[in-house]
Amino acid sequence: MVSAPRLVIAAPASGSGKTTVATGLMAAFAARGLAVSPHKVGPDYIDPGYHSLATGRPGRNLDAYMCGTELIAPLFAHGSAGCDLAVIEGVMGLYDGASGQGELASTAQVAKLLRAPVVLVVDASSQSRSVAALVHGFASWDPEVRIGGVILNKVASDRHEALLRDALDESGLPVLGVIRRAPQVATPSRHLGLVPVAERGAEAVEAVRAMGERVRAGCDLDALMALARTAPALPDEPWSPAYAPARESYAPARGPRPVVAVAGGAAFTFAYAEHAELLTAAGAEVVAFDPLRDEKLPTGTAGIVIGGGFPEVYAPELSANRPLRRAVTELALSGAPVAAECAGLLYLARELDGKPMCGVLGAEARMSERLTLGYRQAVAVSDSVLAVAGTRMRGHEFHRTVLEPGAGATPAWGMHQPERRVEGYVERGVHASYLHTHWAASPEVAGRFVAHCRAR
């Protein structure tokens, strides 16, 4: 049974302050000595970094498109096990989901799957009495979504607060917090959203501290905790990486654990916590390395995983680390398993914005003005270290770079949404693609990858 008290922090639209409020709540409750489990609806990698900083626990994603609705409660149970409270930050507006697919992957759908009360964060900066109509509309749109209260954000003054409270008195929904405009809790953004925690260091720590202070001062934490406790128990078994690979053809083998080097550091911050857990459960020894700082791969590396991030921001520094680029290239050309997603794809290219990269792939990458963003349906074009030909997976693209050519002689994926195309590279033991995937939905990916590492 899943019994953790829980709250979903949602908003009418993006830009309302969900991340500030959700992260602030996590920090404020953690400061009270509670074990807080942080979650994020959707594929976003950056917000969970701030959540992790606020709670000291891994930020985990709940993505009903990539993982399927049936895994949302088990993944939540896995992440929230042993915690006093779970805070789930929503995505976009409350009812916004995968384009053209109804409520799929929306915050509302996840709230219903978790039977969790919703707290609506409203940007009140340009309204007064109209706030009541807005809140009423969101609260009555779907009777299965239980909005338990409102937090008013970006409130200008005592007079403004009084007008808002008077308007909401007739809505029947309590005001659980009022947060004034506060520049010090803002976090800087760039071409793909917030700047990740790993790149900001002490600034990120201060930002999260300030969020926690603002929320503590402006919100009724006792009332919010009481609301969280109204969430009923769920009859779901927690997802476990320990048994996930065993259900497939690549159960852990006995013998030495092959070392899988996983890229991290400021340039490669995009990763789902479950990936490392699955690799470990499949029999690997997972060791992190930083392509910005480390000049050698971890001792005994049998395979490499290079996830997403911002290599375009660090192209000169990545290029300058010639010893590591050479080590990655040599291992890849030897046939070792290498899984590269988005940023990893760029790192394996010949060059990025004119700066030499690893040169494993015969392609060149550059920044562009166009944002490529959205969920994708894909099928493996050929056998690789991650999948057998014909394997269907769902994923997500999120980048402002262009790779030329976009596909090798043997592409990684055939895309079926939103348009038909082939994409990525399968060469030797390399699988490189722009597509981000969530391995919890297909645990055989980790098992197959580790099996290839073990076979070397």
ABEGO torsion letter per residue (X at the ends): XBABBBBBBBBABBGAGAAAAAAAAAAAAAAAGBBBBBBBBEABAAAAAAAAAAAGBBBBBBBAAAAEAAAAAAAAAAAABGBABBBBBBBEBAABBBBGAEABGBAAAAAAAAGBBBBBBBBAAABBAAAAAAAAAAAAABAABBBAEBBBBGBABAAAAAAAAAAAAAAGBBBABBBBBBAAABBBBBAAEBBBAAAAEAAAAAAAAAAAAAAAAABBAAAAAAAAAABBBBABBBBBAAAAAAABABBBBBEBBBBBBBBBEAABABBBAAAAAAAAAAGBBBBBBBAAABABBBBGBABBBBBBEBAAAAAAAAAABAAAAAAAAAAAAAGBBBBBBGAAAAAABABBGGBBBAGABBBBBBBBABBBBEBBBBBBABBBAABBBGBBBBBBBBBABBBOBABBABBABBBAOABBBBBEBBBEABBBBABBBBAAABAAAAAAAAAAAAAX
